[in-house]
Amino acid sequence: MALPITRDTGISRYLQLDAPHVKDFELVNDQNETPSDLLRKAKVLVIGAGGLGCEILKNLAMSGFNDIHVIDMDTIDISNLNRQFLFRKDDVGKPKAEVAAAFIKRRSPQVNITPHFKRIQEMSEDFYLSFTLIVCGLDSIEARRWINALICGLVEERGFEGFKPIVDGGTEGLRGNARVILPTVNACLDCGLDLYGKKTAYPICTIANTPRLPEHCIEWASVLEWPRVFPDKKLDGDSPDDINWVVEKASARAAEFNIGQISYSLAQGVVKNIIPAIASTNAIVAAVCTNEALKIVTTCNPLLDNYMFYSGLEGAYMFSFPYERNPDCLVCGKKEGALTLPATSTLEELITALKESPVFQLKAPTLTLGEAKLYFQNPRELEALTRPNLAKSIGSLFDSGSILTVTDPTLTTSLSVVVTFTPAKQ
C-alpha cells in the first residue's frame, strides 16, 4: 500500500530563516504576509503533463504549493509509462492532465489541483492573467515560443497586471536546461532561439529514390505521400488514424527496399520530431524548475541568473550563466527581422528561409504586403487563392526593401520582415 505523500514541514521552517532575500521581504510586501503565506496563496500554472511535467507537479505539491493548474492536450500512450510515473497501464488513452491531477490529489489531498485537457492556444488572456507564475514542462519549441510571446505581449498591454514570471524547462536525452524568464526584464525564450537546433532533415532525393533507414520511409510517407493522397488535410502527429496510415505506407516501402520494421512509436517520433526522454534528466531539471518557482513566490533566495544547462553525457555537469537580452528579439525587442535573398528566389524559397533561419525558425508563416495577400496558410480558400504566388519570383511580387507582415502559429502577434535583394552580378 502506497504511503500518502505529505509536505515536509522543513519547507515552512526554512522560510522562517534569515535567508539572503528574506531580510528584504518587508520592503517588497506591504500586506504583512510571510513567505509561507505567499506560498500558500500562490496560483501556479504547469504547462505540460509529460515526463518533465509529471516531475514538476509532484515537486510543487511536495513543496507547499496549494493551488496548481495543469494544462495538456495529449492523451496517454503506452510508450509514456517508462518515465511519466503518474500514469499506469489502465490510464492509456486518457487525458494526461486529468490523470496526473487525479493522482496528485489522491497522494496529496490537501492540494487543490485543476486539470485542463486543452491546447494552450484555446485559453483566454484572462485565464493566464489569473496566475502568479507559469512553469513550462513542454517538449515543443513551438508551444514554448507561443506562451513566451503571449506573456511578453500581456506585459506590454497590461503593465504589471500582465507580468507573469515563466520558469521554463526542457530536456533532450541526457541534456537539459532551465531558465527564469521575467518578461520584458531579462532575456525571453526567443532571445536565445539560436540555442535550439533545427529538426533533423533528410535529403528529398534520398527519401524519394534510395531510402536506407526506417526514418527515410517514414519521411517519404509523411512528407511526399500524405500531401499527394490528402492534398487538403494536414497530417496530425497526435491522431492514431493518421499515424497508422503513415506506418502502413512506410512499412510497405521499407519491405520494398529490405529495410527493418517500422513501429507506431518510431513513426510518431519522426513525424513529431520527438527526442527520446530519460527519467533522470527530467528529475534534475524539474527540481531546478521547482526550486526557482519556490524562490519567485517566497523571495527566500536570489533567482537563477538566468539560464542553467545540465549535461549527463559524460558524468554530471551543470553550469549557469546570465543569458543577455537580445535588443533585436522578435518578441521582446523590436519585433522586426531582415532577410536578403536573390530577386529570382521564389516566394516558396522565402518561406523556407523563414522556417530554416536560426533567427526566425517559423513553422507555417503567412505573408502579406500592405493589403496584398502574398500567401496564406489558411483558411483553405485563401491558401488555394494565394498558392500560385509560391512559384513566382519575389522580384516580381515586391521591391527590394519591402516590409512584409508575417504571422505564424509560434507567435501571438505579427512581425515585420524587411526583404532585400542581393545585388545582381555584373
Secondary structure as the mmCIF struct_conf table of DSSP 4:
data_model
#
loop_
_struct_conf.conf_type_id
_struct_conf.id
_struct_conf.beg_label_comp_id
_struct_conf.beg_label_asym_id
_struct_conf.beg_label_seq_id
_struct_conf.end_label_comp_id
_struct_conf.end_label_asym_id
_struct_conf.end_label_seq_id
HELX_LH_PP_P HELX_LH_PP_P1 ALA A 2 ILE A 5
TURN_TY1_P TURN_TY1_P1 THR A 9 THR A 9
HELX_RH_AL_P HELX_RH_AL_P1 GLY A 10 LEU A 15
TURN_TY1_P TURN_TY1_P2 GLN A 16 GLN A 16
BEND BEND1 LEU A 17 LEU A 17
TURN_TY1_P TURN_TY1_P3 PRO A 20 HIS A 21
HELX_RH_3T_P HELX_RH_3T_P1 VAL A 22 ASP A 24
HELX_RH_AL_P HELX_RH_AL_P2 PHE A 25 VAL A 28
BEND BEND2 ASP A 30 GLN A 31
HELX_RH_AL_P HELX_RH_AL_P3 PRO A 35 LYS A 41
STRN STRN1 LYS A 43 ILE A 47
BEND BEND3 GLY A 50 GLY A 50
HELX_RH_AL_P HELX_RH_AL_P4 GLY A 51 MET A 62
TURN_TY1_P TURN_TY1_P4 SER A 63 GLY A 64
STRN STRN2 ASP A 67 ILE A 71
STRN STRN3 THR A 75 THR A 75
HELX_RH_3T_P HELX_RH_3T_P2 ILE A 78 ASN A 82
TURN_TY1_P TURN_TY1_P5 ARG A 83 ARG A 83
TURN_TY1_P TURN_TY1_P6 PHE A 85 LEU A 86
HELX_RH_3T_P HELX_RH_3T_P3 LYS A 89 ASP A 91
TURN_TY1_P TURN_TY1_P7 VAL A 92 GLY A 93
BEND BEND4 LYS A 94 LYS A 94
STRN STRN4 PRO A 95 PRO A 95
HELX_RH_AL_P HELX_RH_AL_P5 LYS A 96 ARG A 107
TURN_TY1_P TURN_TY1_P8 PRO A 109 GLN A 110
BEND BEND5 VAL A 111 VAL A 111
STRN STRN5 ASN A 112 HIS A 116
BEND BEND6 LYS A 118 LYS A 118
HELX_RH_3T_P HELX_RH_3T_P4 ILE A 120 GLU A 122
BEND BEND7 MET A 123 MET A 123
HELX_RH_AL_P HELX_RH_AL_P6 GLU A 125 LEU A 129
TURN_TY1_P TURN_TY1_P9 SER A 130 SER A 130
BEND BEND8 THR A 132 THR A 132
STRN STRN6 LEU A 133 CYS A 136
BEND BEND9 ASP A 139 ASP A 139
HELX_RH_AL_P HELX_RH_AL_P7 ILE A 141 ARG A 158
HELX_RH_3T_P HELX_RH_3T_P5 GLY A 159 GLY A 162
STRN STRN7 ILE A 166 GLU A 172
STRN STRN8 GLY A 173 GLY A 173
TURN_TY1_P TURN_TY1_P10 LEU A 174 LEU A 174
STRN STRN9 ARG A 175 ILE A 181
TURN_TY1_P TURN_TY1_P11 PRO A 183 VAL A 185
BEND BEND10 ASN A 186 ASN A 186
HELX_RH_3T_P HELX_RH_3T_P6 LEU A 189 LEU A 195
BEND BEND11 TYR A 196 TYR A 196
HELX_LH_PP_P HELX_LH_PP_P2 GLY A 197 THR A 200
HELX_RH_AL_P HELX_RH_AL_P8 ILE A 204 ASN A 209
BEND BEND12 LEU A 213 LEU A 213
HELX_RH_AL_P HELX_RH_AL_P9 PRO A 214 GLU A 219
HELX_RH_PI_P HELX_RH_PI_P1 TRP A 220 GLU A 225
HELX_RH_AL_P HELX_RH_AL_P10 TRP A 226 VAL A 229
TURN_TY1_P TURN_TY1_P12 PRO A 231 ASP A 232
BEND BEND13 LYS A 233 LYS A 233
TURN_TY1_P TURN_TY1_P13 GLY A 237 ASP A 238
HELX_RH_AL_P HELX_RH_AL_P11 PRO A 240 GLU A 256
TURN_TY1_P TURN_TY1_P14 PHE A 257 ASN A 258
HELX_RH_AL_P HELX_RH_AL_P12 TYR A 264 LYS A 272
TURN_TY1_P TURN_TY1_P15 ASN A 273 ASN A 273
HELX_LH_PP_P HELX_LH_PP_P3 ILE A 274 PRO A 276
STRN STRN10 ALA A 277 ALA A 277
HELX_RH_AL_P HELX_RH_AL_P13 ALA A 279 THR A 298
BEND BEND14 ASN A 301 ASN A 301
HELX_LH_PP_P HELX_LH_PP_P4 PRO A 302 LEU A 304
BEND BEND15 ASN A 306 ASN A 306
STRN STRN11 TYR A 307 SER A 311
BEND BEND16 LEU A 313 GLY A 315
STRN STRN12 TYR A 317 PHE A 321
HELX_LH_PP_P HELX_LH_PP_P5 TYR A 323 ARG A 325
TURN_TY1_P TURN_TY1_P16 PRO A 327 ASP A 328
TURN_TY1_P TURN_TY1_P17 LEU A 330 CYS A 332
BEND BEND17 GLY A 333 GLY A 333
STRN STRN13 GLU A 336 LEU A 341
TURN_TY1_P TURN_TY1_P18 ALA A 343 THR A 344
STRN STRN14 THR A 346 THR A 346
HELX_RH_AL_P HELX_RH_AL_P14 LEU A 347 GLU A 356
TURN_TY1_P TURN_TY1_P19 PRO A 358 PHE A 360
BEND BEND18 LYS A 363 ALA A 364
STRN STRN15 THR A 366 LEU A 369
TURN_TY1_P TURN_TY1_P20 GLY A 370 GLU A 371
STRN STRN16 ALA A 372 TYR A 375
BEND BEND19 PRO A 379 PRO A 379
HELX_RH_AL_P HELX_RH_AL_P15 ARG A 380 THR A 386
HELX_RH_3T_P HELX_RH_3T_P7 ARG A 387 ALA A 391
BEND BEND20 LYS A 392 LYS A 392
STRN STRN17 SER A 393 SER A 393
HELX_RH_AL_P HELX_RH_AL_P16 ILE A 394 LEU A 397
BEND BEND21 PHE A 398 PHE A 398
TURN_TY1_P TURN_TY1_P21 SER A 400 GLY A 401
STRN STRN18 SER A 402 THR A 407
TURN_TY1_P TURN_TY1_P22 PRO A 409 THR A 410
BEND BEND22 THR A 412 THR A 413
STRN STRN19 LEU A 415 PHE A 421
HELX_LH_PP_P HELX_LH_PP_P6 THR A 422 LYS A 425
#
